[in-house]
Every structure is written in C-alpha cells, then in structure tokens.
Amino acid sequence: MSTHSTAPYTLRSLVLYFLKLGTVGFGGPVALVGYMHRDLVEERKWITEDDYKEGLALAQLAPGPLAAQLGIYIGFVHYRLVGATLAGLAFVLPSFLMVLALGAIYVHFQGISWMQAVFYGVGAAVIGIIAISAYKLTKKSIGKDYYLWFIYLVAAVTTVITEHENIWLFIGGGIFYWLVKSSSRLKQQAASAVPLLIPAMIQANTGGDANTGKLADIFLFFAKAGAFVFGSGLAIVPFLYGGVVKEYGWLNEQEFMDAVAVAMITPGPVVITVGFIGYLTAGFSGASVAAFATFFPCYLFTVIPAPYFKKYGKKPGIKAFVDGITAAAIGAIAGAVIVLGKRSIHDIPTALICLAVVALLLLVKKAQEPVIILVAALIGLLIKAYV
C-alpha cells in the first residue's frame, strides 16, 4: 500500500472528488463503485488497480454500505486515517444534508393531500425496485449451492413470519456455511444440525435496549444496524423495519416506506435513509445520532483491518463466513419485499405501478431508479387528483 509521499494527488483534491460524487452520484452502490474505478483508476490514475481491488474486496467482506466503505479505503490508501476520515465524511455529507431538508419538508407538509399522493405512487414503485434488487442479488450470489439456498430460504421465511430482522440470523448463516465448507466431517455435523437450526433462527430475538432515553436508544439501535449490513445497502431495510416500526414504534409503516423512498431519490448510499428516519423520530439530533451510529462501525471495519487485509483477506474460512452472511442478508431482503409489499400494494393502481416498475427494470438495463421514483410520484399525484 502506498504512502502519502508518493500520492499523485492532494488530499484536498480527493475530498473535493468525494463531495462531488456524494452530490451527484445516483444509481446505488454498484454504480458508485463503478464511478470510482472509472474516475480514480482509469482516468485520473490516482489509485492503482490492485489498491482498488483490495478495497472493493474488503468492502464486500466487512459489514457496512459497500460504496461508503470503498470510499473510506481509497482515502486510506495514501493518506491513512486522515484521508479515510475526510473521504468518508465528504462522500456521506451531501446526501445527509439532502435527507435533512427532505425530512423538514415531509414533516411540514405531512398532512397535506399532495404529499400523501406523491408517496402513494412512490411506495408502490419502491416495492418494485426492492423486488428486482432481491432477484438480481439472489441470482448473482446464491447460484446453485444448496446450502446457501437453505440459509437464504430460512432467512426469507423467518422475515415474513416474524416481520422482524434478526442479527443472529446473519451470524448463524455465516457460521453454518463456514462449518459446511471447512471439512467433510463438519459438513456432516452441519447437515445434522439443520432440523435444530430452523426453529432456533425463527425463535431468536435481537432483544430490546434499556430505556435510557430516545437518543441513547437511537444510537444503540442504529449502531447495531450499521454493524450488520452486508453487501447492498438494501440489506438494512428489513432490519430497520423490525426495529423502527415493530419494536420501538418510532415510525408507522407508511412513514417507513416513505423513508425508503427518500433514500432512493437522493444520491449517495441508500443507507442514508437512517438520517431521514432519525429526523422523523427526534429532529436534527436524532438524524445526526442515527447517521453517526450507522456509519461509524463501517468506518472502523475499514480502517482497522486495512493494513492487514492483503495477508488474510483471501482465506477460505473468512470467505465462507461472509458468503453465509450474505445469503442470509439477501434472503431477508426477499422476505422484506413481501412484508413491505402488503403495506404499499393495497389496490389496483398501486399493483399496476409496482408491476410496471418490475417490468421496466427487467427490460431496460440502464433505467435510472431516481427517475422511476419521480415518475411514480407524478402518477400518484394524477391518480389522486382524478380518482
């Protein structure tokens, strides 16, 4: 890994780049990491191909939003902790400020019919987007591995039945697949544990936090969420639903769907929806605490192992553990589609909007999610105006 003395760019230039990317970087995590490769590796040649690949592998291995972690790692390459900290802040800050503004507008106009009409269409579109994301993630990550399919289906069914996301579901999936891949003897033991694993996963509970004040509860819950978001930022959606709606009751179901929609129409990481949720829950303080608590774990999971990742990151045991966790996370997303869909798809127009979004995303490879959300908002306005 290089040092700042050989960096072909200044720290100021890197911070300005991530400020710009965080301001106009639409398209979700896959698009964002693609922009970083195009801009920083191919065009500007600030980062080597090897450093980029190592950063991407670490971001996929560790919990946390993929694009944000890659940005933090890139900042670390030449400027260590200072670079990682400033790059991460610059990337997240623009979308955080945007969701704060949208939160203030939402609270102010919540009782007005046009605002409700906007989210009538948007909520249905979000279900379509999440459904396609779950389909693509399943197709890409699960493959034909029967053990991964088992973990995936248990997570999906558990999410549908309990309507609650569970940390131990992810950890259990990782340990189970690690046992499967370790040796033939352990594989037999893991197979014999299947009948015990299903009820244990379904009955497990994350448990509530002590009632030490709303901000303390917000911090503890979102820190827990940030520590167990693997892969796509959408993996956090079922986890947040279980805590924000079902456990704490900070938001109702419609407000939660609106929060997911806000994340879809803003640039930067999808996980920034936590800022909007925090604002609705406890104003500016709630937004700040929720965002810090969510992103700080992923910052630590990036900068602490970064110096050692070249040596240990490719070990089969670590990869198997992460593959198991990823299968559980994708299964939870698939289950969340059903749970959230029951709340947002409640009549023929919303069903048609959802199906149209699914068809569009399947047929048009370069369809932009923010554009889809905005069109759905207009359709919602028209339906409510004339129906």
Salt bridges, closest charged atoms under 4 A:
ASP39 OD1 - ARG38 NE 2.86
GLU42 OE2 - HIS37 ND1 3.20
GLU49 OE1 - HIS37 NE2 3.05
GLU54 OE1 - LYS310 NZ 3.94
GLU163 OE1 - LYS246 NZ 3.01
GLU163 OE2 - LYS342 NZ 3.42
GLU163 OE1 - ARG343 NH2 3.02
GLU247 OE1 - HIS164 NE2 3.66
GLU253 OE2 - ARG343 NE 2.79
ASP323 OD2 - LYS319 NZ 3.05
ASP347 OD2 - HIS346 ND1 3.64
